[in-house]
Amino acid sequence: MGNEMIAYFQQLEIMGFFSGYPLLYHFIFSISGKPETRTLFRKRLISLLPVTYAITATLYFGLQIRNLYPDISFKHLFAEIQNPLLVIWGMIAIFLWIPFFLKRPIISVLHSWIFFLLLLKDIIFQLLSNGDRDVIRNDMKVYFDSILLNSGIFILLLFVLLITSRIKTKRSPSD
């Protein structure tokens, strides 16, 4: 029972970082409109999405390093982590900092769908089994926190983008 509980907590931890991103992604794409009608600002909104995901991945990577400290070794990694494939999949998102991936927002949402599907799996299994509703309640709380985390990072990046563009327009010579 102890290992199952630890595995569940680790699943909630990783879902807390990544599961809310697909909703943010689809929301931004829906308000951005069709590709042929997008303004420069809306194109920039879309370009912020992979950066948002890469920052989230960096935060998750940092948390994993912190959890494994002071013994950061593969032996300790596999001893501490109950579902190593899921954690490794989450840590792979750090590669989204590579410019090739930053230019392709679809890659970030495809990566995050795995974690959203974990949420759906938990909900479906709990509804079909008539089991304890605490699992659904926990998943929904973590999902909401993930939406807040990803939205907060996106809004922060948007704020930085607006400030830097404002500074650039003030520096450029006026006609």
C-alpha positions in Angstrom: 0.0 0.0 0.0 2.9 2.4 0.8 4.4 2.2 -2.7 1.0 2.6 -4.4 0.4 5.8 -2.3 3.8 7.2 -3.2 3.3 6.4 -6.9 -0.1 8.2 -6.7 1.5 11.2 -5.1 4.2 11.3 -7.7 1.5 11.1 -10.4 -0.3 14.0 -8.8 3.0 15.9 -8.7 3.7 15.5 -12.4 0.1 16.2 -13.3 0.3 19.4 -11.3 3.0 20.7 -13.7 1.8 19.5 -17.0 -1.9 18.4 -17.2 -3.3 22.0 -17.3 -1.3 23.0 -20.4 -3.6 21.5 -23.1 -6.5 23.6 -21.9 -4.3 26.8 -22.0 -3.0 25.8 -25.4 -6.4 25.2 -26.9 -7.8 28.4 -25.3 -5.0 30.6 -26.8 -5.5 28.9 -30.2 -9.2 29.5 -30.1 -8.9 33.2 -29.2 -6.1 33.6 -31.8 -8.4 32.9 -34.7 -7.6 31.4 -38.1 -4.0 31.5 -39.1 -4.7 33.8 -42.1 -6.5 36.4 -39.9 -4.0 36.5 -37.0 -2.5 39.8 -36.1 1.1 40.1 -35.0 0.0 40.2 -31.3 -2.0 37.0 -31.7 1.0 35.3 -33.4 3.1 36.3 -30.5 0.6 34.8 -28.1 1.0 31.5 -29.8 4.8 31.8 -29.8 4.7 32.2 -26.0 3.0 28.8 -25.6 6.1 26.6 -26.0 8.1 28.9 -23.9 5.5 28.6 -21.2 5.7 24.8 -21.4 9.5 24.9 -21.4 9.5 27.0 -18.2 7.1 24.6 -16.6 9.3 21.7 -17.6 12.3 23.5 -16.1 10.4 24.0 -12.8 9.6 20.3 -12.8 13.1 19.3 -13.6 14.3 21.6 -10.7 11.9 19.9 -8.3 13.1 16.5 -9.3 16.7 17.5 -8.8 15.8 19.0 -5.4 14.0 15.8 -4.4 16.9 13.6 -5.3 19.6 15.9 -3.7 22.2 15.1 -2.4 22.5 11.7 -4.1 21.8 12.5 -7.7 22.5 9.1 -9.3 20.6 6.7 -11.5 20.5 4.1 -8.7 18.9 6.6 -6.4 16.6 7.9 -9.1 15.2 4.5 -9.8 14.9 3.7 -6.1 13.0 6.8 -5.3 10.7 7.1 -8.3 7.8 4.7 -8.5 6.9 5.3 -12.1 10.2 6.2 -13.8 8.8 6.3 -17.4 6.3 9.0 -16.4 9.0 11.0 -14.7 11.4 10.6 -17.5 8.7 11.7 -20.0 8.1 14.8 -17.9 11.8 15.5 -17.7 12.2 15.1 -21.5 10.2 18.4 -21.8 13.3 20.3 -20.8 14.4 19.7 -24.4 11.7 22.1 -25.5 14.2 24.9 -24.9 15.8 23.8 -28.2 14.8 26.4 -30.9 13.6 23.7 -33.2 10.9 22.8 -30.7 10.2 26.3 -29.6 9.1 27.1 -33.1 6.6 24.3 -33.1 3.9 24.7 -30.4 2.2 21.5 -31.4 5.1 19.4 -29.9 4.5 20.9 -26.5 0.8 20.1 -26.5 1.4 16.6 -27.8 3.9 16.0 -24.9 1.4 17.3 -22.3 -1.5 15.3 -23.5 0.0 12.2 -21.8 -0.5 13.9 -18.5 -4.0 15.1 -19.3 -4.9 11.5 -20.3 -3.7 10.3 -16.8 -6.4 12.7 -15.4 -9.0 11.3 -17.7 -8.0 7.7 -16.9 -8.4 8.4 -13.1 -11.8 10.0 -13.6 -13.1 7.2 -15.8 -11.8 4.4 -13.5 -13.3 6.1 -10.4 -16.6 6.7 -12.0 -16.9 3.2 -13.4 -15.8 1.5 -10.1 -18.1 3.5 -7.8 -15.1 3.8 -5.6 -13.8 6.6 -3.4 -14.5 10.0 -4.9 -11.4 11.5 -3.1 -9.3 10.5 -6.1 -11.4 12.6 -8.5 -11.4 15.4 -6.0 -7.6 15.3 -5.7 -7.2 15.1 -9.4 -9.4 18.1 -10.0 -7.6 20.1 -7.4 -4.2 19.3 -9.0 -5.7 20.0 -12.5 -6.9 23.4 -11.4 -3.5 24.1 -9.8 -1.8 23.1 -13.1 -4.1 25.4 -15.0 -3.1 28.2 -12.6 0.6 27.4 -12.9 0.6 27.3 -16.7 -1.7 30.4 -17.0 0.4 32.3 -14.5 3.6 31.6 -16.4 1.9 32.5 -19.7 0.6 35.8 -18.2 4.0 36.6 -16.8 5.6 36.0 -20.2 2.9 38.1 -21.8 3.6 40.9 -19.4 7.3 40.8 -20.1 6.6 40.8 -23.9 4.4 43.8 -23.6 7.0 45.7 -21.5 9.8 44.9 -23.8 7.8 45.9 -26.9 6.8 49.1 -25.2 10.5 49.9 -24.4 11.5 49.1 -28.0 8.9 51.5 -29.4 10.0 54.3 -27.1 13.6 53.8 -28.1 12.9 53.8 -31.8 13.0 57.3 -33.4 9.6 58.8 -33.9 8.6 60.0 -37.4 
